[in-house]
Amino acid sequence: MKIDFSEIDTSVYNEMAIAMFIFVIGIGATAWLVGAVLSMLKVPPVVVNTIVALIVIGCLYYGASYFLW
């Protein structure tokens, strides 16, 4: 039995790809902004990197829960 892939609606894939792209750009912008502000406040790089990493991990977790569940 053959599966007819022409019947599958793929429009939702394009919308999810655009939403995911915007989400990833937002994560990068947020991490950059927080890192820049903390660096201007003379926070040690180890602390800045830890905070930025936790923000990125939290955003990715939220994104995974939003897009997958």
PDB file of N, CA, C and O in Angstrom:
ATOM      1  N   MET A   1       0.841  -1.177   0.000  1.00  0.00           N
ATOM      2  CA  MET A   1       0.000   0.000   0.000  1.00  0.00           C
ATOM      3  C   MET A   1       0.892   1.248   0.000  1.00  0.00           C
ATOM      4  O   MET A   1       1.789   1.383   0.833  1.00  0.00           O
ATOM      5  N   LYS A   2       0.636   2.138  -0.929  1.00  0.00           N
ATOM      6  CA  LYS A   2       1.416   3.364  -1.036  1.00  0.00           C
ATOM      7  C   LYS A   2       0.744   4.487  -0.257  1.00  0.00           C
ATOM      8  O   LYS A   2      -0.481   4.563  -0.171  1.00  0.00           O
ATOM      9  N   ILE A   3       1.568   5.345   0.303  1.00  0.00           N
ATOM     10  CA  ILE A   3       1.058   6.521   1.001  1.00  0.00           C
ATOM     11  C   ILE A   3       1.105   7.699   0.038  1.00  0.00           C
ATOM     12  O   ILE A   3       2.132   7.966  -0.586  1.00  0.00           O
ATOM     13  N   ASP A   4      -0.012   8.395  -0.074  1.00  0.00           N
ATOM     14  CA  ASP A   4      -0.085   9.555  -0.956  1.00  0.00           C
ATOM     15  C   ASP A   4       0.273  10.805  -0.152  1.00  0.00           C
ATOM     16  O   ASP A   4      -0.547  11.327   0.604  1.00  0.00           O
ATOM     17  N   PHE A   5       1.510  11.275  -0.327  1.00  0.00           N
ATOM     18  CA  PHE A   5       1.977  12.427   0.439  1.00  0.00           C
ATOM     19  C   PHE A   5       1.402  13.747  -0.062  1.00  0.00           C
ATOM     20  O   PHE A   5       1.535  14.767   0.614  1.00  0.00           O
ATOM     21  N   SER A   6       0.775  13.749  -1.216  1.00  0.00           N
ATOM     22  CA  SER A   6       0.193  14.992  -1.723  1.00  0.00           C
ATOM     23  C   SER A   6      -1.025  15.412  -0.909  1.00  0.00           C
ATOM     24  O   SER A   6      -1.460  16.560  -0.991  1.00  0.00           O
ATOM     25  N   GLU A   7      -1.575  14.497  -0.131  1.00  0.00           N
ATOM     26  CA  GLU A   7      -2.755  14.806   0.681  1.00  0.00           C
ATOM     27  C   GLU A   7      -2.390  15.443   2.027  1.00  0.00           C
ATOM     28  O   GLU A   7      -3.267  15.937   2.736  1.00  0.00           O
ATOM     29  N   ILE A   8      -1.115  15.433   2.377  1.00  0.00           N
ATOM     30  CA  ILE A   8      -0.691  15.941   3.681  1.00  0.00           C
ATOM     31  C   ILE A   8      -0.559  17.458   3.623  1.00  0.00           C
ATOM     32  O   ILE A   8       0.060  18.004   2.710  1.00  0.00           O
ATOM     33  N   ASP A   9      -1.142  18.124   4.597  1.00  0.00           N
ATOM     34  CA  ASP A   9      -1.062  19.583   4.678  1.00  0.00           C
ATOM     35  C   ASP A   9       0.245  19.972   5.366  1.00  0.00           C
ATOM     36  O   ASP A   9       0.434  19.697   6.551  1.00  0.00           O
ATOM     37  N   THR A  10       1.134  20.606   4.626  1.00  0.00           N
ATOM     38  CA  THR A  10       2.439  20.981   5.175  1.00  0.00           C
ATOM     39  C   THR A  10       2.521  22.460   5.541  1.00  0.00           C
ATOM     40  O   THR A  10       3.602  22.940   5.885  1.00  0.00           O
ATOM     41  N   SER A  11       1.434  23.183   5.478  1.00  0.00           N
ATOM     42  CA  SER A  11       1.484  24.619   5.770  1.00  0.00           C
ATOM     43  C   SER A  11       1.862  24.878   7.223  1.00  0.00           C
ATOM     44  O   SER A  11       2.488  25.892   7.534  1.00  0.00           O
ATOM     45  N   VAL A  12       1.483  23.968   8.109  1.00  0.00           N
ATOM     46  CA  VAL A  12       1.811  24.169   9.524  1.00  0.00           C
ATOM     47  C   VAL A  12       3.317  24.064   9.758  1.00  0.00           C
ATOM     48  O   VAL A  12       3.836  24.682  10.687  1.00  0.00           O
ATOM     49  N   TYR A  13       4.025  23.295   8.933  1.00  0.00           N
ATOM     50  CA  TYR A  13       5.473  23.191   9.082  1.00  0.00           C
ATOM     51  C   TYR A  13       6.139  24.539   8.823  1.00  0.00           C
ATOM     52  O   TYR A  13       7.063  24.927   9.537  1.00  0.00           O
ATOM     53  N   ASN A  14       5.669  25.249   7.804  1.00  0.00           N
ATOM     54  CA  ASN A  14       6.245  26.556   7.491  1.00  0.00           C
ATOM     55  C   ASN A  14       5.997  27.542   8.625  1.00  0.00           C
ATOM     56  O   ASN A  14       6.890  28.309   8.984  1.00  0.00           O
ATOM     57  N   GLU A  15       4.807  27.529   9.185  1.00  0.00           N
ATOM     58  CA  GLU A  15       4.494  28.436  10.283  1.00  0.00           C
ATOM     59  C   GLU A  15       5.336  28.113  11.517  1.00  0.00           C
ATOM     60  O   GLU A  15       5.816  29.019  12.196  1.00  0.00           O
ATOM     61  N   MET A  16       5.512  26.833  11.804  1.00  0.00           N
ATOM     62  CA  MET A  16       6.329  26.451  12.958  1.00  0.00           C
ATOM     63  C   MET A  16       7.795  26.802  12.730  1.00  0.00           C
ATOM     64  O   MET A  16       8.492  27.193  13.666  1.00  0.00           O
ATOM     65  N   ALA A  17       8.266  26.665  11.491  1.00  0.00           N
ATOM     66  CA  ALA A  17       9.657  27.012  11.198  1.00  0.00           C
ATOM     67  C   ALA A  17       9.895  28.506  11.396  1.00  0.00           C
ATOM     68  O   ALA A  17      10.925  28.905  11.938  1.00  0.00           O
ATOM     69  N   ILE A  18       8.956  29.321  10.961  1.00  0.00           N
ATOM     70  CA  ILE A  18       9.089  30.766  11.146  1.00  0.00           C
ATOM     71  C   ILE A  18       9.047  31.118  12.629  1.00  0.00           C
ATOM     72  O   ILE A  18       9.847  31.927  13.100  1.00  0.00           O
ATOM     73  N   ALA A  19       8.116  30.514  13.364  1.00  0.00           N
ATOM     74  CA  ALA A  19       8.015  30.789  14.799  1.00  0.00           C
ATOM     75  C   ALA A  19       9.284  30.351  15.523  1.00  0.00           C
ATOM     76  O   ALA A  19       9.764  31.057  16.409  1.00  0.00           O
ATOM     77  N   MET A  20       9.827  29.204  15.160  1.00  0.00           N
ATOM     78  CA  MET A  20      11.049  28.720  15.805  1.00  0.00           C
ATOM     79  C   MET A  20      12.236  29.621  15.473  1.00  0.00           C
ATOM     80  O   MET A  20      13.084  29.872  16.329  1.00  0.00           O
ATOM     81  N   PHE A  21      12.298  30.109  14.226  1.00  0.00           N
ATOM     82  CA  PHE A  21      13.371  31.018  13.828  1.00  0.00           C
ATOM     83  C   PHE A  21      13.315  32.304  14.650  1.00  0.00           C
ATOM     84  O   PHE A  21      14.340  32.770  15.147  1.00  0.00           O
ATOM     85  N   ILE A  22      12.124  32.874  14.793  1.00  0.00           N
ATOM     86  CA  ILE A  22      11.957  34.093  15.588  1.00  0.00           C
ATOM     87  C   ILE A  22      12.328  33.823  17.043  1.00  0.00           C
ATOM     88  O   ILE A  22      12.959  34.658  17.692  1.00  0.00           O
ATOM     89  N   PHE A  23      11.938  32.665  17.552  1.00  0.00           N
ATOM     90  CA  PHE A  23      12.235  32.304  18.934  1.00  0.00           C
ATOM     91  C   PHE A  23      13.740  32.187  19.162  1.00  0.00           C
ATOM     92  O   PHE A  23      14.253  32.670  20.171  1.00  0.00           O
ATOM     93  N   VAL A  24      14.444  31.554  18.239  1.00  0.00           N
ATOM     94  CA  VAL A  24      15.899  31.382  18.382  1.00  0.00           C
ATOM     95  C   VAL A  24      16.610  32.731  18.278  1.00  0.00           C
ATOM     96  O   VAL A  24      17.553  32.993  19.025  1.00  0.00           O
ATOM     97  N   ILE A  25      16.164  33.586  17.360  1.00  0.00           N
ATOM     98  CA  ILE A  25      16.748  34.924  17.257  1.00  0.00           C
ATOM     99  C   ILE A  25      16.503  35.700  18.556  1.00  0.00           C
ATOM    100  O   ILE A  25      17.378  36.431  19.019  1.00  0.00           O
ATOM    101  N   GLY A  26      15.323  35.539  19.135  1.00  0.00           N
ATOM    102  CA  GLY A  26      15.008  36.197  20.404  1.00  0.00           C
ATOM    103  C   GLY A  26      15.895  35.715  21.538  1.00  0.00           C
ATOM    104  O   GLY A  26      16.322  36.509  22.377  1.00  0.00           O
ATOM    105  N   ILE A  27      16.175  34.420  21.568  1.00  0.00           N
ATOM    106  CA  ILE A  27      17.078  33.879  22.592  1.00  0.00           C
ATOM    107  C   ILE A  27      18.467  34.499  22.440  1.00  0.00           C
ATOM    108  O   ILE A  27      19.081  34.916  23.422  1.00  0.00           O
ATOM    109  N   GLY A  28      18.950  34.555  21.210  1.00  0.00           N
ATOM    110  CA  GLY A  28      20.269  35.145  20.972  1.00  0.00           C
ATOM    111  C   GLY A  28      20.331  36.609  21.358  1.00  0.00           C
ATOM    112  O   GLY A  28      21.306  37.057  21.961  1.00  0.00           O
ATOM    113  N   ALA A  29      19.291  37.359  21.010  1.00  0.00           N
ATOM    114  CA  ALA A  29      19.260  38.785  21.345  1.00  0.00           C
ATOM    115  C   ALA A  29      19.200  38.991  22.856  1.00  0.00           C
ATOM    116  O   ALA A  29      19.867  39.874  23.394  1.00  0.00           O
ATOM    117  N   THR A  30      18.410  38.182  23.530  1.00  0.00           N
ATOM    118  CA  THR A  30      18.305  38.291  24.986  1.00  0.00           C
ATOM    119  C   THR A  30      19.634  37.958  25.655  1.00  0.00           C
ATOM    120  O   THR A  30      20.076  38.668  26.559  1.00  0.00           O
ATOM    121  N   ALA A  31      20.264  36.886  25.213  1.00  0.00           N
ATOM    122  CA  ALA A  31      21.554  36.495  25.794  1.00  0.00           C
ATOM    123  C   ALA A  31      22.603  37.576  25.547  1.00  0.00           C
ATOM    124  O   ALA A  31      23.391  37.893  26.438  1.00  0.00           O
ATOM    125  N   TRP A  32      22.616  38.140  24.341  1.00  0.00           N
ATOM    126  CA  TRP A  32      23.576  39.195  24.026  1.00  0.00           C
ATOM    127  C   TRP A  32      23.336  40.426  24.891  1.00  0.00           C
ATOM    128  O   TRP A  32      24.284  41.009  25.418  1.00  0.00           O
ATOM    129  N   LEU A  33      22.082  40.822  25.040  1.00  0.00           N
ATOM    130  CA  LEU A  33      21.750  42.014  25.822  1.00  0.00           C
ATOM    131  C   LEU A  33      22.114  41.836  27.299  1.00  0.00           C
ATOM    132  O   LEU A  33      22.701  42.728  27.911  1.00  0.00           O
ATOM    133  N   VAL A  34      21.766  40.692  27.859  1.00  0.00           N
ATOM    134  CA  VAL A  34      22.094  40.436  29.271  1.00  0.00           C
ATOM    135  C   VAL A  34      23.607  40.384  29.459  1.00  0.00           C
ATOM    136  O   VAL A  34      24.134  40.935  30.426  1.00  0.00           O
ATOM    137  N   GLY A  35      24.302  39.726  28.543  1.00  0.00           N
ATOM    138  CA  GLY A  35      25.761  39.667  28.632  1.00  0.00           C
ATOM    139  C   GLY A  35      26.400  41.040  28.528  1.00  0.00           C
ATOM    140  O   GLY A  35      27.356  41.339  29.243  1.00  0.00           O
ATOM    141  N   ALA A  36      25.875  41.881  27.637  1.00  0.00           N
ATOM    142  CA  ALA A  36      26.424  43.230  27.474  1.00  0.00           C
ATOM    143  C   ALA A  36      26.195  44.078  28.720  1.00  0.00           C
ATOM    144  O   ALA A  36      27.096  44.788  29.167  1.00  0.00           O
ATOM    145  N   VAL A  37      24.994  44.003  29.279  1.00  0.00           N
ATOM    146  CA  VAL A  37      24.692  44.794  30.480  1.00  0.00           C
ATOM    147  C   VAL A  37      25.545  44.332  31.659  1.00  0.00           C
ATOM    148  O   VAL A  37      26.100  45.154  32.389  1.00  0.00           O
ATOM    149  N   LEU A  38      25.646  43.028  31.842  1.00  0.00           N
ATOM    150  CA  LEU A  38      26.459  42.526  32.957  1.00  0.00           C
ATOM    151  C   LEU A  38      27.938  42.860  32.775  1.00  0.00           C
ATOM    152  O   LEU A  38      28.636  43.130  33.752  1.00  0.00           O
ATOM    153  N   SER A  39      28.416  42.846  31.540  1.00  0.00           N
ATOM    154  CA  SER A  39      29.812  43.211  31.294  1.00  0.00           C
ATOM    155  C   SER A  39      30.051  44.686  31.583  1.00  0.00           C
ATOM    156  O   SER A  39      31.105  45.057  32.101  1.00  0.00           O
ATOM    157  N   MET A  40      29.075  45.530  31.249  1.00  0.00           N
ATOM    158  CA  MET A  40      29.202  46.961  31.552  1.00  0.00           C
ATOM    159  C   MET A  40      29.212  47.211  33.052  1.00  0.00           C
ATOM    160  O   MET A  40      29.819  48.174  33.520  1.00  0.00           O
ATOM    161  N   LEU A  41      28.542  46.346  33.807  1.00  0.00           N
ATOM    162  CA  LEU A  41      28.509  46.483  35.263  1.00  0.00           C
ATOM    163  C   LEU A  41      29.729  45.855  35.932  1.00  0.00           C
ATOM    164  O   LEU A  41      29.785  45.733  37.156  1.00  0.00           O
ATOM    165  N   LYS A  42      30.708  45.457  35.114  1.00  0.00           N
ATOM    166  CA  LYS A  42      31.972  44.879  35.599  1.00  0.00           C
ATOM    167  C   LYS A  42      31.774  43.582  36.379  1.00  0.00           C
ATOM    168  O   LYS A  42      32.491  43.312  37.342  1.00  0.00           O
ATOM    169  N   VAL A  43      30.803  42.790  35.959  1.00  0.00           N
ATOM    170  CA  VAL A  43      30.596  41.468  36.557  1.00  0.00           C
ATOM    171  C   VAL A  43      31.659  40.533  35.966  1.00  0.00           C
ATOM    172  O   VAL A  43      31.931  40.609  34.768  1.00  0.00           O
ATOM    173  N   PRO A  44      32.258  39.663  36.766  1.00  0.00           N
ATOM    174  CA  PRO A  44      33.289  38.752  36.243  1.00  0.00           C
ATOM    175  C   PRO A  44      32.747  37.865  35.110  1.00  0.00           C
ATOM    176  O   PRO A  44      31.591  37.442  35.143  1.00  0.00           O
ATOM    177  N   PRO A  45      33.595  37.590  34.111  1.00  0.00           N
ATOM    178  CA  PRO A  45      33.149  36.794  32.956  1.00  0.00           C
ATOM    179  C   PRO A  45      32.583  35.423  33.318  1.00  0.00           C
ATOM    180  O   PRO A  45      31.675  34.936  32.646  1.00  0.00           O
ATOM    181  N   VAL A  46      33.105  34.800  34.366  1.00  0.00           N
ATOM    182  CA  VAL A  46      32.593  33.484  34.762  1.00  0.00           C
ATOM    183  C   VAL A  46      31.128  33.593  35.175  1.00  0.00           C
ATOM    184  O   VAL A  46      30.319  32.731  34.834  1.00  0.00           O
ATOM    185  N   VAL A  47      30.792  34.637  35.897  1.00  0.00           N
ATOM    186  CA  VAL A  47      29.411  34.843  36.339  1.00  0.00           C
ATOM    187  C   VAL A  47      28.523  35.186  35.148  1.00  0.00           C
ATOM    188  O   VAL A  47      27.407  34.680  35.032  1.00  0.00           O
ATOM    189  N   VAL A  48      29.027  36.055  34.256  1.00  0.00           N
ATOM    190  CA  VAL A  48      28.252  36.438  33.070  1.00  0.00           C
ATOM    191  C   VAL A  48      27.949  35.211  32.219  1.00  0.00           C
ATOM    192  O   VAL A  48      26.810  35.011  31.798  1.00  0.00           O
ATOM    193  N   ASN A  49      28.964  34.391  31.967  1.00  0.00           N
ATOM    194  CA  ASN A  49      28.758  33.197  31.141  1.00  0.00           C
ATOM    195  C   ASN A  49      27.770  32.235  31.786  1.00  0.00           C
ATOM    196  O   ASN A  49      26.951  31.632  31.094  1.00  0.00           O
ATOM    197  N   THR A  50      27.841  32.089  33.100  1.00  0.00           N
ATOM    198  CA  THR A  50      26.908  31.204  33.802  1.00  0.00           C
ATOM    199  C   THR A  50      25.482  31.720  33.694  1.00  0.00           C
ATOM    200  O   THR A  50      24.561  30.949  33.424  1.00  0.00           O
ATOM    201  N   ILE A  51      25.295  33.008  33.900  1.00  0.00           N
ATOM    202  CA  ILE A  51      23.948  33.584  33.829  1.00  0.00           C
ATOM    203  C   ILE A  51      23.393  33.480  32.413  1.00  0.00           C
ATOM    204  O   ILE A  51      22.233  33.112  32.228  1.00  0.00           O
ATOM    205  N   VAL A  52      24.211  33.800  31.414  1.00  0.00           N
ATOM    206  CA  VAL A  52      23.761  33.709  30.018  1.00  0.00           C
ATOM    207  C   VAL A  52      23.423  32.264  29.664  1.00  0.00           C
ATOM    208  O   VAL A  52      22.420  32.014  28.995  1.00  0.00           O
ATOM    209  N   ALA A  53      24.245  31.312  30.101  1.00  0.00           N
ATOM    210  CA  ALA A  53      23.967  29.900  29.817  1.00  0.00           C
ATOM    211  C   ALA A  53      22.657  29.459  30.457  1.00  0.00           C
ATOM    212  O   ALA A  53      21.882  28.733  29.836  1.00  0.00           O
ATOM    213  N   LEU A  54      22.401  29.887  31.690  1.00  0.00           N
ATOM    214  CA  LEU A  54      21.142  29.523  32.350  1.00  0.00           C
ATOM    215  C   LEU A  54      19.939  30.147  31.649  1.00  0.00           C
ATOM    216  O   LEU A  54      18.887  29.517  31.539  1.00  0.00           O
ATOM    217  N   ILE A  55      20.090  31.375  31.179  1.00  0.00           N
ATOM    218  CA  ILE A  55      18.997  32.019  30.436  1.00  0.00           C
ATOM    219  C   ILE A  55      18.713  31.260  29.148  1.00  0.00           C
ATOM    220  O   ILE A  55      17.555  30.999  28.822  1.00  0.00           O
ATOM    221  N   VAL A  56      19.762  30.905  28.416  1.00  0.00           N
ATOM    222  CA  VAL A  56      19.576  30.176  27.152  1.00  0.00           C
ATOM    223  C   VAL A  56      18.954  28.809  27.403  1.00  0.00           C
ATOM    224  O   VAL A  56      18.051  28.400  26.673  1.00  0.00           O
ATOM    225  N   ILE A  57      19.419  28.099  28.419  1.00  0.00           N
ATOM    226  CA  ILE A  57      18.846  26.785  28.738  1.00  0.00           C
ATOM    227  C   ILE A  57      17.380  26.920  29.132  1.00  0.00           C
ATOM    228  O   ILE A  57      16.549  26.113  28.717  1.00  0.00           O
ATOM    229  N   GLY A  58      17.060  27.930  29.927  1.00  0.00           N
ATOM    230  CA  GLY A  58      15.669  28.158  30.311  1.00  0.00           C
ATOM    231  C   GLY A  58      14.790  28.487  29.121  1.00  0.00           C
ATOM    232  O   GLY A  58      13.667  27.992  29.022  1.00  0.00           O
ATOM    233  N   CYS A  59      15.293  29.321  28.213  1.00  0.00           N
ATOM    234  CA  CYS A  59      14.519  29.665  27.015  1.00  0.00           C
ATOM    235  C   CYS A  59      14.323  28.447  26.116  1.00  0.00           C
ATOM    236  O   CYS A  59      13.244  28.248  25.559  1.00  0.00           O
ATOM    237  N   LEU A  60      15.363  27.641  25.977  1.00  0.00           N
ATOM    238  CA  LEU A  60      15.230  26.434  25.156  1.00  0.00           C
ATOM    239  C   LEU A  60      14.248  25.447  25.777  1.00  0.00           C
ATOM    240  O   LEU A  60      13.483  24.800  25.063  1.00  0.00           O
ATOM    241  N   TYR A  61      14.265  25.329  27.101  1.00  0.00           N
ATOM    242  CA  TYR A  61      13.302  24.453  27.770  1.00  0.00           C
ATOM    243  C   TYR A  61      11.877  24.957  27.555  1.00  0.00           C
ATOM    244  O   TYR A  61      10.973  24.177  27.259  1.00  0.00           O
ATOM    245  N   TYR A  62      11.686  26.269  27.706  1.00  0.00           N
ATOM    246  CA  TYR A  62      10.358  26.843  27.473  1.00  0.00           C
ATOM    247  C   TYR A  62       9.934  26.627  26.018  1.00  0.00           C
ATOM    248  O   TYR A  62       8.784  26.284  25.743  1.00  0.00           O
ATOM    249  N   GLY A  63      10.866  26.829  25.099  1.00  0.00           N
ATOM    250  CA  GLY A  63      10.551  26.632  23.684  1.00  0.00           C
ATOM    251  C   GLY A  63      10.195  25.193  23.374  1.00  0.00           C
ATOM    252  O   GLY A  63       9.264  24.928  22.615  1.00  0.00           O
ATOM    253  N   ALA A  64      10.934  24.263  23.960  1.00  0.00           N
ATOM    254  CA  ALA A  64      10.626  22.850  23.736  1.00  0.00           C
ATOM    255  C   ALA A  64       9.260  22.498  24.300  1.00  0.00           C
ATOM    256  O   ALA A  64       8.500  21.756  23.677  1.00  0.00           O
ATOM    257  N   SER A  65       8.945  23.027  25.474  1.00  0.00           N
ATOM    258  CA  SER A  65       7.629  22.720  26.049  1.00  0.00           C
ATOM    259  C   SER A  65       6.517  23.389  25.251  1.00  0.00           C
ATOM    260  O   SER A  65       5.411  22.856  25.161  1.00  0.00           O
ATOM    261  N   TYR A  66       6.802  24.557  24.670  1.00  0.00           N
ATOM    262  CA  TYR A  66       5.789  25.262  23.877  1.00  0.00           C
ATOM    263  C   TYR A  66       5.554  24.571  22.539  1.00  0.00           C
ATOM    264  O   TYR A  66       4.411  24.403  22.116  1.00  0.00           O
ATOM    265  N   PHE A  67       6.642  24.168  21.869  1.00  0.00           N
ATOM    266  CA  PHE A  67       6.516  23.606  20.531  1.00  0.00           C
ATOM    267  C   PHE A  67       6.211  22.110  20.524  1.00  0.00           C
ATOM    268  O   PHE A  67       5.662  21.602  19.546  1.00  0.00           O
ATOM    269  N   LEU A  68       6.554  21.401  21.585  1.00  0.00           N
ATOM    270  CA  LEU A  68       6.398  19.948  21.562  1.00  0.00           C
ATOM    271  C   LEU A  68       5.194  19.437  22.340  1.00  0.00           C
ATOM    272  O   LEU A  68       4.713  18.337  22.067  1.00  0.00           O
ATOM    273  N   TRP A  69       4.692  20.211  23.306  1.00  0.00           N
ATOM    274  CA  TRP A  69       3.555  19.716  24.078  1.00  0.00           C
ATOM    275  C   TRP A  69       2.306  20.476  23.779  1.00  0.00           C
ATOM    276  O   TRP A  69       1.254  20.184  24.348  1.00  0.00           O
TER     277      TRP A  69
END
